[in-house]
Amino acid sequence: MNSKATISLALFFAGSAVAPVLAQANDPNETRTNPPVSERGAFTILFENDLFYNSDHDYTNGVQFAYTTAPGDTPRWAVDVARSLPFFAQTGDVRTRYALGQDIFTPHNLSLANPPLTDRPYAGFLYVALGLVDDNGTDLDQLQVTLGVVGPASLAEETQKWFTPFSMTASRWVGPHNCATNRG
């Protein structure tokens, strides 16, 4: 899969994850979990990098963009699914969570283009996720489904090359010859 196709696929998944939130905001007839309150949804950005720890092996970089709805903005289908799960409480605030992220992994010894089979390979994971959260005041139940690709289609090498000025790993990314193959 070429880079343009991979980027298009990632944008499609991101749009698919955000579309229900946008559609929900425009549906005045949608049943709410709770009466409207001043609580708002939360957009979060998670950024992890070995740069912060001066260490460079195994897990080297991760970024995730996520949106969690307010209870009043949770789609009715999500509330119905949460209530049907035996391990979720039957009361409480239900929220949905949409995420897009990428994780990058490297072997312990970065000087080897082909790390031993007992070590972690150079690999990337590009993913989208949909989650449900139920908070009844005493329990916080969560379920998340994550779909993604592993290997060159994850754009890990491109991310590392872009991050070269800041990252310990990017300048020594020698793994494309032994990168995990595309899986998804």
Contact map, one row per residue, 1 for C-alpha under 8 A:
1110110000000000000000000000000000000000000000000000000000000000000000000000000000000000000000000000000000000000000000000000000000000000000000000000000010000000000000000000000000000000
1111110000000000000000000000000000000000000000000000000000000000000000000000000000000000000000000000000000000000000000000000000000000000000000000000000010000000000000000000000000000000
1111111000000000000000000000000000000000000000000000000000000000000000000000000000000000000000000000000000000000000000000000000000000000000000000000000010100000000000000000000000000000
0111111100000000000000000000000000000000000000000000000000000000000000000000000000000000000000000000000000000000000000000000000000000000000000000000000000000000000000000000000000000000
1111111110000000000000000000000000000000000000000000000000000000000000000000000000000000000000000000000000000000000000000000000000000000000000000000000000000000000000000000000000000000
1111111111000000000000000000000000000000000000000000000000000000000000000000000000000000000000000000000000000000000000000000000000000000000000000000000011100000000000000000000000000000
0011111111100000000000000000000000000000000000000000000000000000000000000000000000000000000000000000000000000000000000000000000000000000000000000000000000000000000000000000000000000000
0001111111110000000000000000000000000000000000000000000000000000000000000000000000000000000000000000000000000000000000000000000000000000000000000000000000000000000000000000000000000000
0000111111111000000000000000000000000000000000000000000000000000000000000000000000000000000000000000000000000000000000000000000000000000000000000000000000000000000000000000000000000000
0000011111111100000000000000000000000000000000000000000000000000000000000000000000000000000000000000000000000000000000000000011000000000000000000000000000000000000000000000000000000000
0000001111111110000000000000000000000000000000000000000000000000000000000000000000000000000000000000000000000000000000000000000000000000000000000000000000000000000000000000000000000000
0000000111111111000000000000000000000000000000000000000000000000000000000000000000000000000000000000000000000000000000000000000000000000000000000000000000000000000000000000000000000000
0000000011111111100000000000000000000000000000000000000000000000000000000000000000000000000000000000000000000000000000000000000100000000000000000000000000000000000000000000000000000000
0000000001111111110000000000000000000000000000000000000000000000000000000000000000000000000000000011000000000000000000000000000100000000000000000000000000000000000000000000000000000000
0000000000111111111000000000000000000000000000000000000000000000000000000000000000000000000000000000000000000000000000000000000000000000000000000000000000000000000000000000000000000000
0000000000011111111100000000000000000000000000000000000000000000000000000000000000000000000000000000000000000000000000000000000000000000000000000000000000000000000000000000000000000000
0000000000001111111110000000000000000000000000000000000000000000000000000000000000000000000000000110000000000000000000000000000111000000000000000000000000000000000000000000000000000000
0000000000000111111111000000000000000000000000000000000000000000000000000000000000000000000000000100000000000000000000000000000000000000000000000000000000000000000000000000000000000000
0000000000000011111111100000000000000000000000000000000000000000000000000000000000000000000000000000000000000000000000000000000000000000000000000000000000000000000000000000000000000000
0000000000000001111111110000000000000000000000000000000000000000000000000010000000000000000000000000000000000000000000000000000000000000000000000000000000000000000000000000000000000000
0000000000000000111111111000000000000000000000000000000000000000000010001010000000000000000000000000000000000000000000000000000000000000000000000000000000000000000000000000000000000000
0000000000000000011111111100000000000000000000000000000000000000000000000000000000000000000000000000000000000000000000000000000000000000000000000000000000000000000000000000000000000000
0000000000000000001111111110000000000000000000000000000000000000000000000000000000000000000000000000000000000000000000000000000000000000000000000000000000000000000000000000000000000000
0000000000000000000111111110010000000000000000000000000000000000000000001110000000000000000000000000000000000000000000000000000000000000000000000000000000000000000000000000000000000000
0000000000000000000011111111000000000000000000000000000000000000000000001000000000000000000000000000000000000000000000000000000000000000000000000000000000000000000000000000000000000000
0000000000000000000001111111000000000000000000000000000000000000000000000000000000000000000000000000000000000000000000000000000000000000000000000000000000000000000000000000000000000000
0000000000000000000000111111110000000000000000000000000000000000000000000000000000000000000000000000000000000000000000000000000000000000000000000000000000000000000000000000000000000000
0000000000000000000000001111110000000000000000000000000000000000000000000000000000000000000000000000000000000000000000000000000000000000000000000000000000000000000000000000000000000000
0000000000000000000000000011111000000000000000000000000000000000000000000000000000000000000000000000000000000000000000000000000000000000000000000000000000000000000000000000000000000000
0000000000000000000000010011111100000000000000000000000000000000000000000011000000000000000000000000000000000000000000000000000000000000000000000000000000000000000000000000000000000000
0000000000000000000000000000111110000000000000000000000000000000000000000011000000000000000000000000000000000000000000000000000000000000000000000000000000000000000000000000000000000000
0000000000000000000000000000011111110000000000000000000000000000000000111111000000000000000000000000000000000000000000000000000000000000000000000000000000000000000000000000000000000000
0000000000000000000000000000001111100000000000000000000000000000000000111101001000000000000011000000000000000000000000000000000000000000000000000000000000000000000000000000000000000000
0000000000000000000000000000000111110000000000000000000000000000000000110000000000000000000010000000000000000000000000000000000000000000000000000000000000000000000000000000000000000000
0000000000000000000000000000000111111000000000000000000000000000000000010000000000000000000000000000000000000000000000000000000000000000000000000000000000000000000000000000000000000000
0000000000000000000000000000000101111100000000000000000000000000000000010000000000000000000000000000000000000000000000000000000000000000000000000000000000000000000000000000000000000000
0000000000000000000000000000000000111110000000000000000000000000000000010000000000000000000000000000000000000000000000000000000000000000000000000000000000000000000000000000000000000000
0000000000000000000000000000000000011111000000000000000000000000000000000000000000000000000000000000000000000000000000000000000000000000000000000000000000000000000000000000000000000000
0000000000000000000000000000000000001111100000000000000000000000000001100000000000000000000000000000000000000000000000000000000000000000000000000000000000000000000000000000000000000000
0000000000000000000000000000000000000111110000000000000000000000000011000000000000000000000000000000000000000000000000000000000000000000000000000000000000000000000000000000000000000000
0000000000000000000000000000000000000011111000000000000000000000001111001000000000000000000000000000000000000000000000000000000000000000000000000000000000000000000000000000000000000000
0000000000000000000000000000000000000001111100000000000000000000001111000000000000000000000000000000000000000000000000000000000000000000000000000000000000000000000000000000000000000000
0000000000000000000000000000000000000000111110000000000000000000111100000000000000000000000000000000000000000000000000000000000000000000000000000000000000000000000000000000000000000000
0000000000000000000000000000000000000000011111000000000000000001111000000000000000000000000000000000000000000000000000000000000000000000000000000000000000000000000000000000000000000000
0000000000000000000000000000000000000000001111100000000000000011110000000000000000000000000000000000000000000000000000000000000000000000000000000000000000000000000000000000000000000000
0000000000000000000000000000000000000000000111110000000000000111100000000000000000000000000000000000000000000000000000000000000000000000000000000000000000000000000000000000000000000000
0000000000000000000000000000000000000000000011111000000000001111000000000000000000000000000000000000000000000000000000000000000000000000000000000000000000000000000000000000000000000000
0000000000000000000000000000000000000000000001111101000000011110000000000000000000000000000000000000000000000000000000000000000000000000000000000000000000000000000000000000000000000000
0000000000000000000000000000000000000000000000111111100000011100000000000000000000000000000000000000000000000000000000000000000000000000000000000000000000000000000000100000000000000000
0000000000000000000000000000000000000000000000011111111100111000000000000000000000000000000000000000000000000000000000000000000000000000000000000000000000000000000000110000000000000000
0000000000000000000000000000000000000000000000001111111000000000000000000000000000000000000000000000000000000000000000000000000000000000000000000000000000000000000001110000000000000000
0000000000000000000000000000000000000000000000011111110000000000000000000000000000000000000000000000000000000000000000000000000000000000000000000000000000000000000000000000000000000000
0000000000000000000000000000000000000000000000001111111000000000000000000000000000000000000000000000000000000000000000000000000000000000000000000000000000000000000000000000000000000000
0000000000000000000000000000000000000000000000000111111100000000000000000000000000000000000000000000000000000000000000000000000000000000000000000000000000000000000000000000000000000000
0000000000000000000000000000000000000000000000000110111110000000000000000000000000000000000000000000000000000000000000000000000000000000000000000000000000000000000000000000000000000000
0000000000000000000000000000000000000000000000000100011111110000000000000000000000000000000000000000000001010000000000000000000000000000000000000000000000000000000000011000000000000000
0000000000000000000000000000000000000000000000000000001111110000000000000000000000000000000000000000000011111100000000000000000000000000000000000000000000000000000000000000000000000000
0000000000000000000000000000000000000000000000000000000111110000000000000000000000000000000000000000000011110000000000010000000000000000000000000000000000000000000000000000000000000000
0000000000000000000000000000000000000000000000000100000111111000000000000000000000000000000000000000001111000000000000000000000000000000000000000000000000000000000000000000000000000000
0000000000000000000000000000000000000000000000011100000111111100000000000000000000000000000000000000001111000000000000000000000000000000000000000000000000000000000000001000000000000000
0000000000000000000000000000000000000000000000111100000000111110000000000000000000000000000000000000001110000000000000000000000000000000000000000000000000000000000000000000000000000000
0000000000000000000000000000000000000000000001111000000000011111000000000000000000000000000000000000111100000000000000000000000000000000000000000000000000000000000000000000000000000000
0000000000000000000000000000000000000000000011110000000000001111100000000000000000000000000000000000111000000000000000000000000000000000000000000000000000000000000000000000000000000000
0000000000000000000000000000000000000000000111100000000000000111110000000000000000000000000000000011110000000000000000000000000000000000000000000000000000000000000000000000000000000000
0000000000000000000000000000000000000000001111000000000000000011111000000000000000000000000000000011100000000000000000000000000000000000000000000000000000000000000000000000000000000000
0000000000000000000000000000000000000000001110000000000000000001111100000000000000000000000000001111000000000000000000000000000000000000000000000000000000000000000000000000000000000000
0000000000000000000000000000000000000000111100000000000000000000111110000000000000000000000000001110000000000000000000000000000000000000000000000000000000000000000000000000000000000000
0000000000000000000000000000000000000000111000000000000000000000011111000000000000000000000000111100000000000000000000000000000000000000000000000000000000000000000000000000000000000000
0000000000000000000010000000000000000001110000000000000000000000001111111100000000000000000000111000000000000000000000000000000000000000000000000000000000000000000000000000000000000000
0000000000000000000000000000000000000011110000000000000000000000000111111100000000000000000000100000000000000000000000000000000000000000000000000000000000000000000000000000000000000000
0000000000000000000000000000000111000010000000000000000000000000000011111100000000000000000011100000000000000000000000000000000000000000000000000000000000000000000000000000000000000000
0000000000000000000000000000000111111000000000000000000000000000000011111100000000000000000000000000000000000000000000000000000000000000000000000000000000000000000000000000000000000000
0000000000000000000010011000000110000000100000000000000000000000000011111110000000000000000000100000000000000000000000000000000000000000000000000000000000000000000000000000000000000000
0000000000000000000000010000000110000000000000000000000000000000000011111111011000000000000001110000000000000000000000000000000000000000000000000000000000000000000000000000000000000000
0000000000000000000110010000011100000000000000000000000000000000000000001111111000000000000000010000000000000000000000000000000000000000000000000000000000000000000000000000000000000000
0000000000000000000000000000011110000000000000000000000000000000000000000111111100000000000000000000000000000000000000000000000000000000000000000000000000000000000000000000000000000000
0000000000000000000000000000000000000000000000000000000000000000000000000011111110000000000000000000000000000000000000000000000000000000000000000000000000000000000000000000000000000000
0000000000000000000000000000000000000000000000000000000000000000000000000111111111000000000001110000000000000000000000000000000000010000000000000000000000000000000000000000000000000000
0000000000000000000000000000000010000000000000000000000000000000000000000111111111100000000001100000000000000000000000000000000000000000000000000000000000000000000000000000000000000000
0000000000000000000000000000000000000000000000000000000000000000000000000001111111110000000000000000000000000000000000000000000000000000000000000000000000000000000000000000000000000000
0000000000000000000000000000000000000000000000000000000000000000000000000000111111111000000000000000000000000000000000000000000000000000000000000000000000000000000000000000000000000000
0000000000000000000000000000000000000000000000000000000000000000000000000000011111111001000001000000000000000000000000000000000000011100000000000000000000000000000000000000000000000000
0000000000000000000000000000000000000000000000000000000000000000000000000000001111111101111000000000000000000000000000000000000000000000000000000000000000000000000000000000000000000000
0000000000000000000000000000000000000000000000000000000000000000000000000000000111111101000000000000000000000000000000000000000000000000000000000000000000000000000000000000000000000000
0000000000000000000000000000000000000000000000000000000000000000000000000000000011111111000000000000000000000000000000000000000000000000000000000000000000000000000000000000000000000000
0000000000000000000000000000000000000000000000000000000000000000000000000000000000111111100000000000000000000000000000000000000000000000000000000000000000000000000000000000000000000000
0000000000000000000000000000000000000000000000000000000000000000000000000000000000001111100000000000000000000000000000000000000000000000000010000000000000000000000000000000000000000000
0000000000000000000000000000000000000000000000000000000000000000000000000000000001111111110000000000000000000000000000000000000000000100000011000000000000000000000000000000000000000000
0000000000000000000000000000000000000000000000000000000000000000000000000000000000100111111100000000000000000000000000000000000000000101001010000000000000000000000000000000000000000000
0000000000000000000000000000000000000000000000000000000000000000000000000000000000100001111100000000000000000000000000000000000000000000000000000000000000000000000000000000000000000000
0000000000000000000000000000000000000000000000000000000000000000000000000000000000100000111110000000000000000000000000000000000000000001000000000000000000000000000000000000000000000000
0000000000000000000000000000000000000000000000000000000000000000000000000000000000000000111111000000000000000000000000000000000000000111100000000000000000000000000000000000000000000000
0000000000000000000000000000000011000000000000000000000000000000000000100000000000000000001111100000000000000000000000000000000000001111000000000000000000000000000000000000000000000000
0000000000000000000000000000000010000000000000000000000000000000000000100100011001000000000111110000000000000000000000000000000000011110000000000000000000000000000000000000000000000000
0000000000000000000000000000000000000000000000000000000000000000000111101100011000000000000011111000000000000000000000000000000000011100000000000000000000000000000000000000000000000000
0000000000000000000000000000000000000000000000000000000000000000000110000110010000000000000001111100000000000000000000000000000001111000000000000000000000000000000000000000000000000000
0000000000000000000000000000000000000000000000000000000000000000011110000000000000000000000000111110000000000000000000000000000011111000000000000000000000000000000000000000000000000000
0000000000000000110000000000000000000000000000000000000000000000011100000000000000000000000000011111000000000000000000000000000111100000000000000000000000000000000000000000000000000000
0000000000000100100000000000000000000000000000000000000000000001111000000000000000000000000000001111100000000000000000000000000111000000000000000000000000000000000000000000000000000000
0000000000000100000000000000000000000000000000000000000000000001110000000000000000000000000000000111110000000000000000000000011110000000000000000000000000000000000000000000000000000000
0000000000000000000000000000000000000000000000000000000000000111100000000000000000000000000000000011111000000000000000000000011100000000000000000000000000000000000000000000000000000000
0000000000000000000000000000000000000000000000000000000000000111000000000000000000000000000000000001111100000000000000000001111000000000000000000000000001010000000000000000000000000000
0000000000000000000000000000000000000000000000000000000000111110000000000000000000000000000000000000111110000000000000000001110000000000000000000000000000010000000000000000000000000000
0000000000000000000000000000000000000000000000000000000000111100000000000000000000000000000000000000011111000000000000000111100000000000000000000000000000010000000000000000000000000000
0000000000000000000000000000000000000000000000000000000011111000000000000000000000000000000000000000001111100000000000011111000000000000000000000000000000000000000000000000000000000000
0000000000000000000000000000000000000000000000000000000111110000000000000000000000000000000000000000000111110100000000011110000000000000000000000000000000000000000000000000000000000000
0000000000000000000000000000000000000000000000000000000011000000000000000000000000000000000000000000000011111100001000111100000000000000000000000000000000000000000000000000000000000000
0000000000000000000000000000000000000000000000000000000111000000000000000000000000000000000000000000000001111100000000110000000000000000000000000000000000000000000000000000000000000000
0000000000000000000000000000000000000000000000000000000010000000000000000000000000000000000000000000000000111111001000000000000000000000000000000000000000000000000000000000000000000000
0000000000000000000000000000000000000000000000000000000010000000000000000000000000000000000000000000000001111111100000000000000000000000000000000000000000000000000000001001110000000000
0000000000000000000000000000000000000000000000000000000000000000000000000000000000000000000000000000000000001111100000000000000000000000000000000000000000000000000000000001010000000000
0000000000000000000000000000000000000000000000000000000000000000000000000000000000000000000000000000000000001111111000000000000000000000000000000000000000000000000000000000010000000000
0000000000000000000000000000000000000000000000000000000000000000000000000000000000000000000000000000000000000111111000000000000000000000000000000000000000000000000000000000011011000000
0000000000000000000000000000000000000000000000000000000000000000000000000000000000000000000000000000000000000001111100001000000000000000000000000000000000000000000000000000001011000000
0000000000000000000000000000000000000000000000000000000000000000000000000000000000000000000000000000000000101001111110111000000000000000000000000000000000000000000000000000000001000000
0000000000000000000000000000000000000000000000000000000000000000000000000000000000000000000000000000000000000000011111100000000000000000000000000000000000000000000000000000000000000000
0000000000000000000000000000000000000000000000000000000000000000000000000000000000000000000000000000000000000000001111111000000000000000000000000000000000000000000000000000000000000000
0000000000000000000000000000000000000000000000000000000000000000000000000000000000000000000000000000000000000000000111110000000000000000000000000000000000000000000000000000000000000000
0000000000000000000000000000000000000000000000000000000000000000000000000000000000000000000000000000000000110000001111111000000000000000000000000000000000000000000000000000000000000000
0000000000000000000000000000000000000000000000000000000001000000000000000000000000000000000000000000000011110000001011111100000000000000000000000000000000000000000000000000000000000000
0000000000000000000000000000000000000000000000000000000000000000000000000000000000000000000000000000000011100000011010111110000000000000000000000000000000000000000000000000001001110000
0000000000000000000000000000000000000000000000000000000000000000000000000000000000000000000000000000000111100000000000011111000000000000000000000000000000000000000000000000001101110000
0000000000000000000000000000000000000000000000000000000000000000000000000000000000000000000000000000000111000000000000001111100000000000000000000000011100010000000000000000000000110000
0000000000000000000000000000000000000000000000000000000000000000000000000000000000000000000000000000011110000000000000000111110000000000000000000000011101111000000000000000000000010000
0000000000000000000000000000000000000000000000000000000000000000000000000000000000000000000000000000011100000000000000000011111000000000000000000001111001010000000000000000000000000000
0000000001000000000000000000000000000000000000000000000000000000000000000000000000000000000000000001111000000000000000000001111100000000000000000001110011100000000000000000000000000000
0000000001000000000000000000000000000000000000000000000000000000000000000000000000000000000000000001110000000000000000000000111110000000000000000111100000000000000000000000000000000000
0000000000001100100000000000000000000000000000000000000000000000000000000000000000000000000000000111100000000000000000000000011111000000000000000111000000000000000000000000000000000000
0000000000000000100000000000000000000000000000000000000000000000000000000000000000000000000000001111000000000000000000000000001111100000000000011110000000000000000000000000000000000000
0000000000000000100000000000000000000000000000000000000000000000000000000000000000000000000000011110000000000000000000000000000111110000000000011100000000000000000000000000000000000000
0000000000000000000000000000000000000000000000000000000000000000000000000000000000000000000000011100000000000000000000000000000011111000000001111000000000000000000000000000000000000000
0000000000000000000000000000000000000000000000000000000000000000000000000000010001000000000001111000000000000000000000000000000001111100000001110000000000000000000000000000000000000000
0000000000000000000000000000000000000000000000000000000000000000000000000000000001000000000011111000000000000000000000000000000000111110000111100000000000000000000000000000000000000000
0000000000000000000000000000000000000000000000000000000000000000000000000000000001000001100111100000000000000000000000000000000000011111001111000000000000000000000000000000000000000000
0000000000000000000000000000000000000000000000000000000000000000000000000000000000000000000111000000000000000000000000000000000000001111111110000000000000000000000000000000000000000000
0000000000000000000000000000000000000000000000000000000000000000000000000000000000000000101110000000000000000000000000000000000000000111111100000000000000000000000000000000000000000000
0000000000000000000000000000000000000000000000000000000000000000000000000000000000000000000100000000000000000000000000000000000000000011111100000000000000000000000000000000000000000000
0000000000000000000000000000000000000000000000000000000000000000000000000000000000000000000000000000000000000000000000000000000000000011111100000000000000000000000000000000000000000000
0000000000000000000000000000000000000000000000000000000000000000000000000000000000000000100000000000000000000000000000000000000000000111111110000000000000000000000000000000000000000000
0000000000000000000000000000000000000000000000000000000000000000000000000000000000000000000000000000000000000000000000000000000000001111111111000000000000000000000000000000000000000000
0000000000000000000000000000000000000000000000000000000000000000000000000000000000000011100000000000000000000000000000000000000000001110001111100000000000000000000000000000000000000000
0000000000000000000000000000000000000000000000000000000000000000000000000000000000000001000000000000000000000000000000000000000000111100000111110000000000000000000000000000000000000000
0000000000000000000000000000000000000000000000000000000000000000000000000000000000000000000000000000000000000000000000000000000000111000000011111000000000000000000000000000000000000000
0000000000000000000000000000000000000000000000000000000000000000000000000000000000000000000000000000000000000000000000000000000011110000000001111100000000000000000000000000000000000000
0000000000000000000000000000000000000000000000000000000000000000000000000000000000000000000000000000000000000000000000000000000011100000000000111110000000000000000000000000000000000000
0000000000000000000000000000000000000000000000000000000000000000000000000000000000000000000000000000000000000000000000000000001111000000000000011111000000000000000000000000000000000000
0000000000000000000000000000000000000000000000000000000000000000000000000000000000000000000000000000000000000000000000000000001110000000000000001111100000000000000000000000000000000001
0000000000000000000000000000000000000000000000000000000000000000000000000000000000000000000000000000000000000000000000000000111100000000000000000111110000000000000000000000000000000001
0000000000000000000000000000000000000000000000000000000000000000000000000000000000000000000000000000000000000000000000000000111000000000000000000011111011000000000000000000000000000111
0000000000000000000000000000000000000000000000000000000000000000000000000000000000000000000000000000000000000000000000000011110000000000000000000001111111000000000000000000000000011111
0000000000000000000000000000000000000000000000000000000000000000000000000000000000000000000000000000000000000000000000000011100000000000000000000000111111110000000000000000000000111110
0000000000000000000000000000000000000000000000000000000000000000000000000000000000000000000000000000000000000000000000000011000000000000000000000000011111111000000000000000000100111100
1110010000000000000000000000000000000000000000000000000000000000000000000000000000000000000000000000000000000000000000000000010000000000000000000000111111110000000000000000000000000100
0000010000000000000000000000000000000000000000000000000000000000000000000000000000000000000000000000010000000000000000000001110000000000000000000000111111110000000000000000000000000100
0010010000000000000000000000000000000000000000000000000000000000000000000000000000000000000000000000000000000000000000000001010000000000000000000000001111111110000000000000000000000000
0000000000000000000000000000000000000000000000000000000000000000000000000000000000000000000000000000011100000000000000000011100000000000000000000000001111111111000000000000000000000000
0000000000000000000000000000000000000000000000000000000000000000000000000000000000000000000000000000000000000000000000000001000000000000000000000000000100111111100000000000100100000000
0000000000000000000000000000000000000000000000000000000000000000000000000000000000000000000000000000000000000000000000000000000000000000000000000000000000111111110000000000000000000000
0000000000000000000000000000000000000000000000000000000000000000000000000000000000000000000000000000000000000000000000000000000000000000000000000000000000111111111000000000000000000000
0000000000000000000000000000000000000000000000000000000000000000000000000000000000000000000000000000000000000000000000000000000000000000000000000000000000011111111100101100100000000000
0000000000000000000000000000000000000000000000000000000000000000000000000000000000000000000000000000000000000000000000000000000000000000000000000000000000001111111100000110100000000000
0000000000000000000000000000000000000000000000000000000000000000000000000000000000000000000000000000000000000000000000000000000000000000000000000000000000000111111110000000000000000000
0000000000000000000000000000000000000000000000000000000000000000000000000000000000000000000000000000000000000000000000000000000000000000000000000000000000000011111111100100000000000000
0000000000000000000000000000000000000000000000000000000000000000000000000000000000000000000000000000000000000000000000000000000000000000000000000000000000000001111111111110000000000000
0000000000000000000000000000000000000000000000000000000000000000000000000000000000000000000000000000000000000000000000000000000000000000000000000000000000000000011111100010000000000000
0000000000000000000000000000000000000000000000000010000000000000000000000000000000000000000000000000000000000000000000000000000000000000000000000000000000000000001111110000000000000000
0000000000000000000000000000000000000000000000001110000000000000000000000000000000000000000000000000000000000000000000000000000000000000000000000000000000000001001111111110000000000000
0000000000000000000000000000000000000000000000000110000100000000000000000000000000000000000000000000000000000000000000000000000000000000000000000000000000000000000101111111000000000000
0000000000000000000000000000000000000000000000000000000100010000000000000000000000000000000000000000000000000100000000000000000000000000000000000000000000000001000100111111100000000000
0000000000000000000000000000000000000000000000000000000000000000000000000000000000000000000000000000000000000000000000000000000000000000000000000000000000000001101100111111100000000000
0000000000000000000000000000000000000000000000000000000000000000000000000000000000000000000000000000000000000000000000000000000000000000000000000000000000000000100110111111100000000000
0000000000000000000000000000000000000000000000000000000000000000000000000000000000000000000000000000000000000110000000000000000000000000000000000000000000000000000000011111110000000000
0000000000000000000000000000000000000000000000000000000000000000000000000000000000000000000000000000000000000100000000000000000000000000000000000000000000001001100000001111111100000000
0000000000000000000000000000000000000000000000000000000000000000000000000000000000000000000000000000000000000111100000000000000000000000000000000000000000000000000000000001111110000000
0000000000000000000000000000000000000000000000000000000000000000000000000000000000000000000000000000000000000000110000001100000000000000000000000000000000000000000000000000111111100000
0000000000000000000000000000000000000000000000000000000000000000000000000000000000000000000000000000000000000000000000000100000000000000000000000000000100001000000000000000111111100000
0000000000000000000000000000000000000000000000000000000000000000000000000000000000000000000000000000000000000000110000000000000000000000000000000000000000000000000000000000011111100000
0000000000000000000000000000000000000000000000000000000000000000000000000000000000000000000000000000000000000000111000001100000000000000000000000000000000000000000000000000001111110000
0000000000000000000000000000000000000000000000000000000000000000000000000000000000000000000000000000000000000000000000001110000000000000000000000000001100000000000000000000001111111000
0000000000000000000000000000000000000000000000000000000000000000000000000000000000000000000000000000000000000000000000001111000000000000000000000000011100000000000000000000000001111100
0000000000000000000000000000000000000000000000000000000000000000000000000000000000000000000000000000000000000000000000000000000000000000000000000000011100000000000000000000000000111110
0000000000000000000000000000000000000000000000000000000000000000000000000000000000000000000000000000000000000000000000000000000000000000000000000000111111000000000000000000000000011111
0000000000000000000000000000000000000000000000000000000000000000000000000000000000000000000000000000000000000000000000000000000000000000000000000000111000000000000000000000000000001111
0000000000000000000000000000000000000000000000000000000000000000000000000000000000000000000000000000000000000000000000000000000000000000000000000011110000000000000000000000000000000111
